[in-house]
């Protein structure tokens, strides 16, 4: 029961992390009007969360390995909550950026901290299932950032919505501090003991061990494009595409975007179970699924003209469903390294995960802006070119990922 309570607590905070990541999509018209943004500026604001999130990953992994998840997740959870409040009260683009940056810094601890808790508290054979279930539950946050956020924005305003989210995040951070108070979480349990001598290994040696493997880079490039393409689409550009090109209202676009989250929720736990119990390989499960994700992006490149919202919803469900098993890259890389640096190596991969969102969100905005005439809404072709870049990027990364090692522990 205690383990279940811990899982629920970290899941609650992760829901808000996912909400903040993609919340700009349906409030984009409000942000454009409030801060006088073009497509490029909107992309930069959307990517701000990911800039700070990505840069915090390596330090966060080291802190989680040396200090433990309790204090780190609590303190940084409060930082993220403050970011939401700053964003809600911003009256200039600078302060809106500052709020998004603080949100990214704070939420950088949540997923990696949760993974560290799983490593310490639960048997390693359950890691894929637990991580997949966590990500599936967290995707409820992405769902909240679709039509529910659009409805709240229309009825109480986007600013008050973020004030409420920030205050609730503060409560979740304190719950984390309470739930992780037992020594099992701090010192290791369930057959995963933490040797105090391992904590004294020089940081330089740890980082050399992590980045010295070719497989680390193959997994990281795959993670960069797998998540970067998805979050750039879900977090901003599919929403504006549906509104600017297809003419859907914000609420209607939010309803269609929700299918991405529903697909993601459905795919993550199934993939975790398959990797742990059936296929017994995180790499093979991730590779096969993301191959189908890549194929599902093709209709967005303009090879077919989709107008029916039901067809869009079905396509978005498949995109989310086949993308979510790519999170097994965390399990894959964890299996390659010793347990005492699990936080660092998972966080190192997560740096590239979040860097994907930080880089690709504004890059797609630049492509769309470059293909759009001055003082005009972006045309369909502008979006199709941007979506083609997503397809080519993930397809190339799959080739690199195919040659990575599996289950071979990398050590000194």
C-alpha positions as CSV (number, residue, x, y, z in Angstrom):
1,X,0.0,0.0,0.0
2,X,2.9,2.3,0.8
3,X,4.4,1.7,-2.6
4,X,1.1,2.4,-4.3
5,X,0.8,5.7,-2.4
6,X,4.3,6.7,-3.5
7,X,3.4,5.9,-7.1
8,X,0.3,7.9,-7.0
9,X,2.1,10.9,-5.5
10,X,4.8,11.1,-8.1
11,X,2.2,10.5,-10.8
12,X,0.2,13.5,-9.6
13,X,3.2,15.8,-10.0
14,X,4.0,14.3,-13.4
15,X,0.5,15.2,-14.6
16,X,1.3,18.9,-14.1
17,X,4.7,18.5,-15.7
18,X,3.0,17.2,-18.8
19,X,0.3,19.9,-18.7
20,X,2.9,22.7,-18.6
21,X,4.9,21.1,-21.5
22,X,2.1,21.3,-24.1
23,X,-0.2,24.0,-22.7
24,X,0.7,26.6,-25.3
25,X,-1.1,24.9,-28.2
26,X,-4.7,25.8,-27.4
27,X,-4.0,29.2,-25.8
28,X,-1.8,30.2,-28.8
29,X,-4.3,32.7,-30.1
30,X,-4.4,34.4,-26.6
31,X,-0.6,34.4,-26.4
32,X,-0.3,35.9,-29.9
33,X,-2.8,38.7,-29.0
34,X,-1.3,39.4,-25.5
35,X,2.3,39.5,-26.5
36,X,2.0,40.4,-30.2
37,X,3.8,37.3,-31.5
38,X,4.4,35.9,-35.0
39,X,5.0,32.2,-35.7
40,X,8.7,32.4,-34.8
41,X,8.1,34.2,-31.5
42,X,5.3,31.7,-30.6
43,X,7.8,28.9,-31.3
44,X,10.4,30.4,-29.1
45,X,8.0,30.9,-26.2
46,X,6.8,27.3,-26.6
47,X,10.4,26.0,-26.6
48,X,11.4,28.0,-23.5
49,X,10.1,25.3,-21.2
50,X,12.3,22.7,-23.0
51,X,15.4,24.9,-23.0
52,X,15.7,25.0,-19.3
53,X,14.3,21.5,-18.8
54,X,17.0,20.1,-21.1
55,X,19.9,22.0,-19.6
56,X,18.9,20.8,-16.1
57,X,19.0,17.1,-16.9
58,X,22.7,16.3,-16.3
59,X,22.9,18.3,-13.1
60,X,19.5,16.8,-12.1
61,X,20.7,13.2,-12.6
62,X,23.8,13.8,-10.5
63,X,21.7,15.4,-7.7
64,X,19.3,12.5,-7.7
65,X,22.1,10.0,-7.5
66,X,23.9,11.9,-4.7
67,X,21.1,13.6,-2.7
68,X,18.1,11.5,-3.4
69,X,14.7,12.1,-5.0
70,X,12.9,13.4,-1.9
71,X,14.5,16.8,-1.4
72,X,15.3,17.4,-5.1
73,X,11.7,16.7,-6.3
74,X,10.2,18.9,-3.6
75,X,12.5,21.9,-4.1
76,X,12.3,21.9,-7.8
77,X,8.6,21.2,-7.8
78,X,8.2,24.5,-5.9
79,X,10.3,26.2,-8.5
80,X,8.1,24.9,-11.3
81,X,5.0,26.1,-9.4
82,X,6.5,29.6,-9.1
83,X,7.1,29.6,-12.9
84,X,3.4,28.9,-13.5
85,X,2.5,31.9,-11.3
86,X,5.1,34.1,-13.1
87,X,3.7,33.1,-16.5
88,X,0.2,33.8,-15.3
89,X,1.0,37.3,-14.2
90,X,3.4,38.2,-17.1
91,X,2.7,41.5,-18.9
92,X,5.6,41.3,-21.3
93,X,7.2,38.6,-23.5
94,X,10.3,38.7,-21.2
95,X,8.3,37.7,-18.1
96,X,6.3,35.1,-20.1
97,X,9.6,33.5,-21.2
98,X,10.9,33.7,-17.6
99,X,7.8,31.9,-16.4
100,X,8.2,29.1,-19.0
101,X,11.9,28.8,-18.1
102,X,11.1,28.4,-14.4
103,X,8.4,25.8,-15.2
104,X,11.0,23.8,-17.2
105,X,13.6,24.0,-14.5
106,X,11.2,22.8,-11.8
107,X,9.5,20.1,-13.8
108,X,13.0,18.8,-14.9
109,X,13.1,16.8,-11.6
110,X,9.8,15.0,-11.9
111,X,10.2,12.2,-14.4
112,X,13.8,11.5,-13.6
113,X,13.1,11.6,-9.9
114,X,10.2,9.2,-10.3
115,X,12.5,6.8,-12.3
116,X,15.1,7.0,-9.5
117,X,12.4,6.1,-7.0
118,X,11.4,3.1,-9.1
119,X,15.0,1.9,-9.4
120,X,15.5,2.2,-5.6
121,X,12.1,0.9,-4.4
122,X,10.9,-1.7,-7.0
123,X,12.4,-4.8,-8.7
124,X,14.2,-4.1,-11.9
125,X,11.9,-6.5,-13.8
126,X,9.0,-4.1,-13.2
127,X,10.7,-0.9,-14.4
128,X,9.3,-0.9,-17.9
129,X,5.8,-1.5,-16.7
130,X,6.0,1.1,-13.9
131,X,7.6,3.7,-16.2
132,X,5.1,3.1,-18.9
133,X,2.2,3.3,-16.5
134,X,3.6,6.6,-15.0
135,X,3.9,8.1,-18.5
136,X,0.4,6.9,-19.4
137,X,-1.1,8.6,-16.2
138,X,1.0,11.7,-16.8
139,X,-0.4,12.1,-20.2
140,X,-3.7,13.0,-18.5
141,X,-1.9,16.3,-18.1
142,X,-1.5,16.6,-21.9
143,X,-5.3,15.9,-22.1
144,X,-6.0,18.6,-19.6
145,X,-4.0,21.0,-21.9
146,X,-6.4,20.3,-24.8
147,X,-10.2,21.0,-24.7
148,X,-10.4,21.4,-20.9
149,X,-7.8,24.2,-21.1
150,X,-9.5,25.8,-24.1
151,X,-12.8,25.8,-22.1
152,X,-11.2,27.2,-19.0
153,X,-9.4,29.8,-21.0
154,X,-12.7,31.0,-22.6
155,X,-14.5,31.0,-19.3
156,X,-12.1,32.2,-16.6
157,X,-9.1,33.2,-18.7
158,X,-5.7,31.5,-19.3
159,X,-4.1,33.6,-16.5
160,X,-6.4,32.4,-13.7
161,X,-6.1,28.9,-15.1
162,X,-2.3,29.0,-14.6
163,X,-2.7,30.5,-11.1
164,X,-4.8,27.5,-10.1
165,X,-2.3,25.1,-11.7
166,X,0.6,26.7,-9.9
167,X,-1.1,26.5,-6.5
168,X,-2.0,22.9,-7.0
169,X,1.6,22.1,-8.0
170,X,2.7,23.6,-4.7
171,X,0.5,21.1,-2.9
172,X,1.8,18.2,-4.9
173,X,5.4,19.2,-4.1
174,X,4.8,19.1,-0.4
175,X,3.0,15.7,-0.8
176,X,6.2,14.4,-2.5
177,X,8.2,15.5,0.6
178,X,5.8,13.6,2.9
179,X,5.4,10.5,0.7
180,X,9.2,9.9,0.2
181,X,10.1,10.3,3.9
182,X,10.9,6.6,4.5
183,X,14.5,5.4,4.4
184,X,13.9,2.8,1.7
185,X,13.6,5.6,-0.8
186,X,16.8,7.3,0.4
187,X,19.0,4.2,0.7
188,X,17.6,1.7,-1.8
189,X,15.4,-1.4,-1.3
190,X,13.8,-4.3,-3.1
191,X,17.2,-5.8,-4.0
192,X,18.6,-2.6,-5.3
193,X,21.0,-1.5,-2.6
194,X,23.0,1.7,-2.9
195,X,26.6,1.5,-1.9
196,X,27.8,4.7,-0.2
197,X,31.2,4.3,-1.9
198,X,29.5,4.5,-5.3
199,X,28.4,8.0,-4.3
200,X,32.0,9.1,-3.9
201,X,33.0,8.3,-7.5
202,X,34.2,11.5,-9.2
203,X,31.7,13.2,-11.4
204,X,34.2,13.3,-14.3
205,X,34.5,9.5,-14.2
206,X,30.7,9.0,-14.2
207,X,30.2,11.4,-17.2
208,X,33.1,9.7,-19.1
209,X,31.5,6.3,-18.5
210,X,28.1,7.6,-19.7
211,X,29.1,9.5,-22.9
212,X,31.9,7.1,-23.8
213,X,29.5,4.5,-25.2
214,X,28.4,4.7,-28.9
215,X,25.1,3.1,-27.8
216,X,24.4,6.1,-25.5
217,X,24.6,8.4,-28.5
218,X,22.5,6.1,-30.7
219,X,19.8,6.0,-28.1
220,X,20.0,9.7,-27.4
221,X,19.6,10.7,-31.1
222,X,16.6,8.4,-31.4
223,X,15.1,10.0,-28.2
224,X,15.8,13.5,-29.5
225,X,13.7,13.0,-32.7
226,X,11.1,10.6,-31.2
227,X,10.0,13.0,-28.5
228,X,11.1,16.3,-30.1
229,X,8.9,15.7,-33.2
230,X,5.9,14.6,-31.1
231,X,6.0,17.4,-28.5
232,X,6.5,20.1,-31.2
233,X,3.4,18.8,-33.0
234,X,1.3,18.2,-29.9
235,X,2.5,21.2,-27.9
236,X,2.0,23.8,-30.6
237,X,2.0,23.2,-34.3
238,X,-0.8,20.7,-34.8
239,X,-3.1,23.0,-32.9
240,X,-2.3,26.0,-35.0
241,X,-2.5,23.9,-38.2
242,X,-6.0,22.8,-37.3
243,X,-7.0,26.4,-36.6
244,X,-5.1,28.3,-39.3
245,X,-5.4,25.8,-42.2
246,X,-8.4,23.6,-41.4
247,X,-10.5,26.3,-39.8
248,X,-11.4,24.5,-36.6
249,X,-12.2,26.5,-33.5
250,X,-9.9,26.3,-30.4
251,X,-12.2,24.0,-28.5
252,X,-12.8,21.8,-31.6
253,X,-9.1,21.7,-32.3
254,X,-8.5,20.8,-28.6
255,X,-10.9,17.9,-28.9
256,X,-9.0,16.5,-31.9
257,X,-5.7,17.1,-30.2
258,X,-6.9,15.1,-27.2
259,X,-6.7,12.0,-29.4
260,X,-2.9,12.3,-29.3
261,X,-3.0,12.0,-25.5
262,X,-5.6,9.2,-25.6
263,X,-3.4,7.2,-28.0
264,X,-0.3,8.0,-25.9
265,X,-2.1,6.8,-22.7
266,X,-3.2,3.6,-24.4
267,X,0.3,2.8,-25.9
268,X,2.6,3.3,-22.9
269,X,1.4,0.6,-20.5
270,X,0.9,-1.9,-23.3
271,X,4.5,-1.3,-24.5
272,X,5.8,-1.6,-20.9
273,X,4.1,-5.0,-20.5
274,X,5.3,-6.3,-23.9
275,X,8.9,-5.2,-23.1
276,X,8.8,-6.8,-19.6
277,X,6.8,-10.0,-20.2
278,X,6.4,-10.8,-23.9
279,X,9.1,-9.5,-26.2
280,X,11.5,-9.1,-23.3
281,X,13.4,-6.4,-25.1
282,X,12.9,-2.7,-24.6
283,X,14.9,-1.9,-27.7
284,X,12.9,-4.1,-30.1
285,X,9.6,-3.0,-28.7
286,X,10.6,0.7,-29.0
287,X,12.1,0.3,-32.5
288,X,9.0,-1.5,-34.0
289,X,6.5,0.9,-32.5
290,X,8.3,4.1,-33.5
291,X,8.7,2.7,-37.0
292,X,4.9,2.8,-37.2
293,X,4.9,6.2,-35.6
294,X,7.1,7.4,-38.4
295,X,4.8,6.0,-41.0
296,X,1.8,7.7,-39.3
297,X,3.4,11.1,-39.8
298,X,3.3,10.7,-43.6
299,X,-0.3,11.9,-44.1
300,X,0.7,15.2,-42.4
301,X,3.2,16.0,-45.1
302,X,0.5,16.8,-47.6
303,X,0.4,13.5,-49.6
304,X,-3.4,13.4,-48.7
305,X,-5.8,16.2,-48.0
306,X,-7.6,15.4,-44.7
307,X,-10.6,17.5,-43.9
308,X,-12.8,15.2,-41.8
309,X,-12.3,15.7,-38.0
310,X,-12.9,12.0,-37.4
311,X,-10.1,11.0,-39.7
312,X,-7.8,13.6,-38.0
313,X,-8.8,12.1,-34.6
314,X,-8.1,8.6,-35.7
315,X,-4.7,9.6,-37.2
316,X,-3.8,11.5,-34.1
317,X,-4.7,8.5,-31.9
318,X,-2.3,6.3,-34.0
319,X,0.5,8.9,-33.7
320,X,0.2,9.0,-30.0
321,X,-0.2,5.3,-29.6
322,X,2.9,4.4,-31.6
323,X,5.0,7.2,-30.2
324,X,4.6,6.4,-26.5
325,X,6.6,3.1,-26.6
326,X,9.6,5.1,-27.5
327,X,9.9,6.0,-23.8
328,X,11.3,2.5,-23.5
329,X,14.6,4.1,-24.5
330,X,14.9,4.9,-20.7
331,X,14.6,1.2,-19.9
332,X,17.0,0.4,-22.7
333,X,19.8,2.7,-21.5
334,X,19.2,1.8,-17.9
335,X,20.0,-1.8,-18.7
336,X,23.4,-0.8,-20.2
337,X,24.8,0.8,-17.0
338,X,25.5,0.1,-13.3
339,X,22.6,0.9,-10.9
340,X,24.6,3.6,-8.9
341,X,24.6,5.9,-12.0
342,X,21.1,5.1,-13.1
343,X,19.8,8.6,-12.3
344,X,22.6,10.2,-14.3
345,X,22.4,8.0,-17.4
346,X,18.6,8.3,-17.6
347,X,18.8,12.0,-17.1
348,X,21.5,12.3,-19.8
349,X,19.2,10.6,-22.3
350,X,16.4,12.8,-21.1
351,X,18.5,15.9,-21.9
352,X,18.3,14.9,-25.5
353,X,14.6,14.1,-25.1
354,X,13.8,17.6,-23.9
355,X,16.4,19.2,-26.2
356,X,14.3,17.7,-29.1
357,X,11.4,19.8,-27.9
358,X,13.5,22.8,-27.3
359,X,15.1,22.7,-30.8
360,X,12.3,21.4,-33.0
361,X,9.5,23.6,-31.7
362,X,11.1,26.9,-32.7
363,X,12.7,25.3,-35.8
364,X,9.3,24.3,-37.1
365,X,8.2,27.8,-36.4
366,X,11.0,29.2,-38.4
367,X,10.2,26.9,-41.3
368,X,6.5,27.9,-41.2
369,X,7.4,31.6,-40.9
370,X,9.8,31.4,-43.8
371,X,7.2,29.8,-46.0
372,X,4.5,32.4,-45.1
373,X,3.9,35.7,-46.8
374,X,4.0,38.8,-44.6
375,X,0.9,39.7,-42.7
376,X,-0.8,36.4,-43.8
377,X,-1.8,33.3,-41.9
378,X,0.5,30.3,-42.5
379,X,-0.6,28.3,-45.6
380,X,-1.0,24.5,-45.8
381,X,2.3,24.1,-47.6
382,X,4.2,25.9,-44.9
383,X,3.0,23.3,-42.4
384,X,3.5,20.4,-44.7
385,X,7.2,21.3,-45.2
386,X,7.6,21.5,-41.4
387,X,5.9,18.2,-40.9
388,X,8.2,16.6,-43.6
389,X,11.2,17.7,-41.5
390,X,9.7,15.8,-38.6
391,X,9.3,12.7,-40.7
392,X,12.8,12.8,-42.1
393,X,14.4,13.4,-38.7
394,X,12.7,10.5,-37.0
395,X,13.3,8.1,-39.9
396,X,17.0,8.9,-39.9
397,X,17.3,8.4,-36.1
398,X,15.7,5.0,-36.4
399,X,18.5,3.8,-38.6
400,X,21.1,4.9,-36.0
401,X,19.0,3.3,-33.2
402,X,18.8,-0.1,-35.0
403,X,22.6,-0.7,-34.4
404,X,22.6,0.1,-30.7
405,X,23.6,-2.5,-28.1
406,X,21.0,-4.2,-25.9
407,X,21.3,-5.4,-22.3
408,X,25.1,-5.3,-22.2
409,X,26.3,-3.6,-19.0
410,X,28.8,-0.9,-19.7
411,X,31.4,-0.5,-16.9
412,X,34.9,0.6,-16.3
